[in-house]
Amino acid sequence: MSETVFVVGHRNPDNDSISAAVAYANLKNVLAERACAEGEEPALVYKPVRLGPLPAESEWVLETFGFEVPELVEGAEAGQKLVLVDHNEVRQAIPGIEDAEVVEIIDHHRIADVMTANPIMYLNLPWGSTASIVTRLYKDYGVEITPEVARVLLSAILTDTVILKSPTATAVDEGLVAELAEIAGVDAVKYGVELFKKRGGEEAIEIEKFVGADAKEFQVGDKVVLIAQHETVDLEGAMAREAEARAHMNDLLQKNDYDFVLLLVTDIVAEGSQFLVEGNTELVNRVFEIECNAEGGNWMPGVLSRKKQVAAPILAG
């Protein structure tokens, strides 16, 4: 009898977290079927799951190209086998991870605090998205990337690298985007713009999703901070909701006892981010050499990557 392994991304999943889980689970199941055909009994079945609402662009890609939406789970039971994708921090991981069994990690972030009892396959590469690493694994294992899988992987690389504009995008990502776009039969830039537009008009987004859909907790010394990012092609429309956003940020601040909540409102066209900060602004002021404005935010030209340009200097600061 087969045992199910959850392939799971981080809390408040973004498109890379969802798409990497879907594509990697597909790869592992293809490899299991290959082993079965060669006379080996597959002992494991890999199932993509998620820890939060499905991003609009993920929903569109998965439903359009025939993939089942990952099941929403609240936590892992004791002994549940897990493959972590797009994260390796306990604060960002599935509830119950302490009693589960992590069997693999595929990630592109800093190495943090997830620990295992046994040696595992841990692949962490400084590329623009976890989907880039998964794409490379398809190639390494000689597994065909179908046009449908190519669209899933391509969508994740394009959203995570802001259509290759982010400083996290590497030459590897650029090459993989070109390959996947050819397999999928799409223009990569046009496809990327279409993905961002699937998120809908700024006025229609619930404020909880506006602030929290792509938010991550980080341990900074003895404090915990929340760094969120909202990417947009309509900065004016997004900033019209500043008062609502700040009110919700304050609610999160008080409820979770964060030292501060930082929201990047990122304009992918103008290639910069508006910083909105609630709570203790001292660290942000010092690291970025600014005075955080209580209204209107601070425009940070060229800042597109939360991981490389914001979280990394804050964690080092």
C-alpha positions as CSV (number, residue, x, y, z in Angstrom):
1,M,0.0,0.0,0.0
2,S,1.3,3.4,-1.0
3,E,2.0,6.2,1.5
4,T,1.1,9.8,0.7
5,V,3.7,12.5,0.9
6,F,2.6,16.1,1.1
7,V,4.4,18.5,-1.3
8,V,3.8,21.9,0.4
9,G,4.9,25.5,0.1
10,H,4.9,28.2,2.6
11,R,2.0,29.9,4.5
12,N,0.3,32.7,2.5
13,P,1.3,30.9,-0.7
14,D,2.4,32.9,-3.8
15,N,2.4,31.5,-7.3
16,D,5.9,30.0,-7.0
17,S,4.9,28.2,-3.9
18,I,1.8,26.7,-5.5
19,S,3.3,26.0,-8.9
20,A,6.5,24.4,-7.6
21,A,4.4,22.1,-5.4
22,V,2.2,21.0,-8.3
23,A,5.0,20.6,-10.8
24,Y,7.4,18.8,-8.3
25,A,4.7,16.4,-7.2
26,N,4.0,15.6,-10.8
27,L,7.7,14.9,-11.4
28,K,8.0,12.7,-8.4
29,N,4.9,10.7,-9.4
30,V,6.2,10.3,-13.0
31,L,9.5,8.9,-11.5
32,A,7.5,6.6,-9.3
33,E,5.6,5.3,-12.3
34,R,8.9,4.8,-14.1
35,A,10.2,2.8,-11.2
36,C,7.1,0.7,-11.2
37,A,7.4,-0.1,-14.9
38,E,10.9,-1.3,-14.2
39,G,9.6,-3.7,-11.7
40,E,10.0,-1.7,-8.5
41,E,6.9,-1.2,-6.4
42,P,6.3,2.6,-5.8
43,A,5.9,3.1,-2.1
44,L,5.1,6.8,-2.1
45,V,2.5,9.0,-3.8
46,Y,3.2,12.7,-3.9
47,K,0.3,15.1,-3.3
48,P,0.6,18.9,-3.7
49,V,-1.2,20.8,-0.9
50,R,-1.4,24.4,0.1
51,L,-1.6,26.4,3.4
52,G,-3.7,29.3,2.3
53,P,-5.8,31.0,-0.4
54,L,-5.0,30.3,-4.0
55,P,-3.5,33.3,-5.8
56,A,-5.7,34.4,-8.7
57,E,-3.0,33.8,-11.3
58,S,-2.4,30.3,-9.9
59,E,-6.1,29.5,-10.0
60,W,-6.3,30.6,-13.7
61,V,-3.2,28.7,-14.8
62,L,-4.2,25.4,-13.0
63,E,-7.8,25.4,-14.1
64,T,-7.0,26.6,-17.7
65,F,-4.4,23.9,-18.3
66,G,-6.1,21.0,-16.5
67,F,-4.4,20.7,-13.1
68,E,-6.2,19.9,-9.9
69,V,-6.1,22.7,-7.4
70,P,-4.0,21.6,-4.4
71,E,-6.0,20.7,-1.4
72,L,-6.1,23.3,1.5
73,V,-4.8,21.7,4.7
74,E,-4.6,23.2,8.2
75,G,-1.6,21.1,9.4
76,A,0.4,17.9,9.3
77,E,-0.3,14.9,11.5
78,A,2.5,13.2,13.4
79,G,4.6,11.2,11.1
80,Q,3.3,12.8,7.9
81,K,6.0,12.8,5.3
82,L,6.6,16.2,3.8
83,V,8.5,17.7,0.9
84,L,9.0,21.5,1.5
85,V,9.2,23.7,-1.5
86,D,10.0,27.5,-1.6
87,H,10.8,27.7,2.1
88,N,12.8,26.2,4.9
89,E,11.8,28.3,7.9
90,V,9.6,26.9,10.7
91,R,7.6,30.1,11.0
92,Q,6.6,29.8,7.4
93,A,6.0,26.1,7.4
94,I,3.0,23.9,7.8
95,P,1.6,23.7,11.4
96,G,2.7,20.4,13.0
97,I,6.0,20.3,11.2
98,E,7.8,19.5,14.4
99,D,6.1,16.1,14.6
100,A,6.1,15.4,10.9
101,E,8.9,13.9,8.8
102,V,10.6,16.3,6.3
103,V,12.0,14.0,3.5
104,E,13.1,16.7,1.0
105,I,13.5,20.4,0.7
106,I,13.6,22.3,-2.7
107,D,14.2,26.0,-2.1
108,H,15.9,29.3,-3.2
109,H,15.9,31.3,0.0
110,R,18.4,31.6,2.8
111,I,19.0,28.4,4.8
112,A,17.1,28.8,8.1
113,D,15.9,26.6,10.9
114,V,14.1,23.5,9.6
115,M,15.9,20.5,11.1
116,T,15.6,16.8,10.3
117,A,16.4,13.6,12.1
118,N,17.9,11.9,9.1
119,P,19.9,13.0,6.0
120,I,17.6,14.2,3.2
121,M,17.8,15.5,-0.3
122,Y,18.1,19.3,0.3
123,L,18.5,21.4,-2.9
124,N,18.9,25.1,-2.4
125,L,20.1,27.2,-5.3
126,P,20.3,31.0,-5.6
127,W,18.0,31.3,-8.6
128,G,15.0,33.5,-9.2
129,S,12.3,31.0,-8.3
130,T,11.8,27.5,-6.9
131,A,10.1,26.6,-10.2
132,S,13.4,27.2,-11.9
133,I,15.0,24.5,-9.8
134,V,12.1,22.1,-10.4
135,T,12.5,22.8,-14.2
136,R,16.1,21.8,-14.0
137,L,15.2,18.6,-12.1
138,Y,12.8,17.6,-14.9
139,K,15.7,18.0,-17.3
140,D,18.2,16.2,-15.1
141,Y,15.9,13.2,-14.7
142,G,15.0,13.2,-18.4
143,V,11.3,13.7,-17.8
144,E,9.4,15.4,-20.6
145,I,8.0,18.8,-19.8
146,T,4.6,18.9,-21.5
147,P,3.2,22.3,-22.8
148,E,0.8,22.3,-19.8
149,V,3.6,21.7,-17.2
150,A,5.7,24.3,-19.0
151,R,3.0,26.9,-18.5
152,V,2.8,26.2,-14.8
153,L,6.5,26.4,-14.3
154,L,6.8,29.4,-16.6
155,S,4.1,31.3,-14.7
156,A,6.0,30.8,-11.4
157,I,9.3,32.0,-12.7
158,L,7.8,35.1,-14.3
159,T,5.8,36.1,-11.3
160,D,8.6,35.4,-8.8
161,T,11.2,37.3,-10.9
162,V,8.7,40.1,-11.9
163,I,9.0,39.1,-15.6
164,L,12.8,38.8,-15.1
165,K,13.1,42.4,-13.9
166,S,13.9,41.5,-10.3
167,P,17.6,41.5,-9.2
168,T,17.0,37.9,-8.1
169,A,16.6,36.8,-11.8
170,T,19.7,35.0,-13.0
171,A,21.0,34.0,-16.4
172,V,19.8,30.5,-15.6
173,D,16.2,31.8,-15.1
174,E,16.4,33.7,-18.4
175,G,17.5,30.6,-20.2
176,L,14.8,28.4,-18.6
177,V,12.1,31.0,-19.4
178,A,13.1,30.9,-23.1
179,E,13.0,27.1,-23.1
180,L,9.7,26.9,-21.3
181,A,8.1,29.6,-23.5
182,E,9.0,27.7,-26.6
183,I,7.5,24.5,-25.2
184,A,4.4,26.3,-24.1
185,G,4.1,28.2,-27.4
186,V,3.8,31.6,-25.8
187,D,5.6,34.9,-25.7
188,A,7.1,35.1,-22.2
189,V,6.6,38.8,-21.7
190,K,3.0,38.8,-22.9
191,Y,2.3,35.8,-20.8
192,G,3.8,37.4,-17.7
193,V,1.8,40.6,-18.1
194,E,-1.4,38.5,-18.5
195,L,-0.6,36.7,-15.3
196,F,-0.2,39.9,-13.3
197,K,-3.5,41.2,-14.8
198,K,-5.3,38.1,-13.6
199,R,-5.0,39.5,-10.0
200,G,-7.8,41.9,-10.9
201,G,-8.5,45.5,-10.2
202,E,-7.0,47.0,-7.0
203,E,-10.4,48.2,-5.7
204,A,-11.8,44.6,-5.8
205,I,-9.2,43.0,-3.6
206,E,-10.1,42.3,0.0
207,I,-7.8,44.2,2.3
208,E,-6.8,41.0,4.1
209,K,-5.5,39.7,0.8
210,F,-4.1,43.0,-0.3
211,V,-1.8,43.0,2.7
212,G,-1.5,39.4,3.6
213,A,-1.6,37.3,0.4
214,D,2.2,37.4,0.2
215,A,3.4,38.0,3.7
216,K,6.2,36.3,5.5
217,E,7.3,36.3,9.2
218,F,11.0,36.7,10.0
219,Q,12.8,36.3,13.3
220,V,15.1,39.3,13.8
221,G,17.0,38.9,17.0
222,D,14.4,38.4,19.8
223,K,11.7,40.1,17.7
224,V,9.4,38.9,14.9
225,V,8.6,41.1,12.0
226,L,6.2,40.7,9.1
227,I,7.3,41.7,5.6
228,A,4.5,41.7,3.0
229,Q,4.5,42.5,-0.7
230,H,1.7,43.5,-3.1
231,E,2.7,43.6,-6.7
232,T,0.7,45.8,-9.1
233,V,0.5,47.3,-12.5
234,D,-1.7,50.1,-11.1
235,L,0.3,51.9,-8.3
236,E,-2.1,54.8,-8.1
237,G,-5.1,52.4,-7.6
238,A,-3.2,50.4,-5.0
239,M,-2.1,53.5,-3.0
240,A,-5.7,54.7,-2.9
241,R,-6.1,52.0,-0.4
242,E,-3.3,53.1,1.9
243,A,-5.5,54.0,4.8
244,E,-7.2,50.6,4.8
245,A,-3.9,48.8,4.4
246,R,-2.3,50.6,7.3
247,A,-5.3,49.9,9.5
248,H,-5.1,46.2,8.7
249,M,-1.3,46.3,9.3
250,N,-1.9,47.7,12.7
251,D,-4.4,45.0,13.5
252,L,-1.7,42.4,12.5
253,L,0.9,44.3,14.5
254,Q,-1.2,44.1,17.7
255,K,-2.6,40.7,17.2
256,N,0.7,39.0,16.6
257,D,3.0,41.3,18.7
258,Y,5.2,42.0,15.7
259,D,8.0,44.6,16.1
260,F,6.9,46.1,12.8
261,V,4.9,45.3,9.7
262,L,6.4,46.4,6.4
263,L,4.3,46.3,3.2
264,L,6.0,46.7,-0.2
265,V,3.6,48.0,-2.8
266,T,5.6,47.1,-5.9
267,D,5.0,48.7,-9.2
268,I,6.3,46.2,-11.8
269,V,6.0,48.8,-14.6
270,A,7.8,51.7,-12.9
271,E,10.2,49.1,-11.2
272,G,10.1,50.3,-7.7
273,S,8.2,49.9,-4.4
274,Q,6.3,52.1,-2.0
275,F,7.3,51.2,1.6
276,L,4.5,51.3,4.1
277,V,5.6,50.6,7.7
278,E,3.6,50.3,10.9
279,G,5.2,49.7,14.3
280,N,8.8,50.3,15.3
281,T,10.4,52.0,12.3
282,E,13.9,52.3,13.8
283,L,15.4,49.2,12.0
284,V,13.9,50.0,8.6
285,N,15.0,53.7,8.9
286,R,18.5,52.6,9.7
287,V,18.9,49.9,7.2
288,F,17.5,51.9,4.3
289,E,18.6,55.3,5.4
290,I,15.2,56.8,5.3
291,E,12.6,58.3,7.6
292,C,9.5,56.2,7.3
293,N,6.5,58.4,6.4
294,A,3.3,57.9,8.3
295,E,1.3,58.8,5.2
296,G,2.1,58.3,1.6
297,G,4.9,55.9,2.3
298,N,8.4,56.1,0.9
299,W,9.1,55.5,-2.8
300,M,12.1,53.1,-3.2
301,P,13.2,53.1,-6.9
302,G,14.6,49.8,-8.2
303,V,13.3,47.8,-5.2
304,L,11.5,44.7,-6.6
305,S,12.7,41.8,-4.6
306,R,11.5,41.3,-1.0
307,K,14.0,38.4,-0.5
308,K,17.2,40.0,-1.8
309,Q,16.6,43.8,-1.5
310,V,14.5,44.0,1.7
311,A,14.5,40.9,3.9
312,A,18.2,40.1,3.5
313,P,19.5,43.6,4.6
314,I,16.9,43.7,7.5
315,L,18.0,40.3,8.7
316,A,21.7,41.4,8.5
317,G,20.9,44.8,10.1
